Amino acid sequence: MAEKRKYTKKTCKYCEMKVGFIDYKDIRLIRHSLSERYKIMPRRLTGNCKKHQELVERAIKRARHIALVPYIVNTKKVMEFSTFARY
């Protein structure tokens, strides 16, 4: 039988930065959990803990509602992160 691959456990970036609350207006902080098409990335890819993943999801949904982050991106023309970095 083939040996199983051993992967290193991903650590939560927000726990490392000691973030207590994720604000929807802070696009730079939210950007860690968004794909290039502005989809919310799952925990298994980002390595976020459950608490911070829930805070990130809530912040992204609020930012989308206020139009800081787009709901959808044209699949033929993917936007750069810098176009929405207003800060």
Buried (B, 14 or more C-beta within 10 A) or exposed (E): EEEEEEEEEEEBBBEEEEBEEBEBEBBEBBBBBBEEEBEBBEBEEBBBBEEBBEBBBEBBEBBBEEEBBBEEBEEEEEEEEEEBEEE
